[in-house]
């Protein structure tokens, strides 16, 4: 029983370590030794949100922290976290 918890935690750790990269559900699910379908169902049941919502929320949290520092430009932070323009980043940030 303990093994699946560790495998699931490894998948969350993988997400956290790669937030500024393109994340693929297949690679994330593989860290937990699950199919993408079952991983997403289990993630939703355990975390109360979708994998995509979790990733967006974590990216926005990190982006907000970076923007609070004096020398970071909005466009640089937006691109780092996968947004094509400051406008799309601003809309995501407002949500």
Secondary structure, 3 states (H helix, E strand, C coil): CHHHHHHHHHHHHHHHHCCCCCCCHHHHHHHCCCCHHHHHHHHHHHHCCCHHHHHHHHHHHHHHHHHCCCCCCHHHHHHHCCCCCHHHHHHHHHC
